[in-house]
């Protein structure tokens, strides 16, 4: 990836992070959940990570999605259990 593309990706991620943070801070304190999505598309998660959430998002064989919400931050993680299941299906 070129330097310009890297800079653009970093700017987009920083902007999404800022939008999500501002969105939470604009809510009354008792209504802040610290997780949700930006424009219904890009998920964000600002709650402290837990072992259960890490397992749910990084290794969840019951979830058919390859992309899951981040454990912490803005964007998506990869469900490694789904990838492993796919790779096993390729072998006879």
Secondary structure, DSSP 8 states (H G I E B T S, - for coil): --HHHHHHHHHHHHHHHHHHHHHHHHS-GGG--SEEEETTTEEEE-S---HHHHHHHHS-TT---SEEE-SSEESEEE-HHHHHHHHHHH--
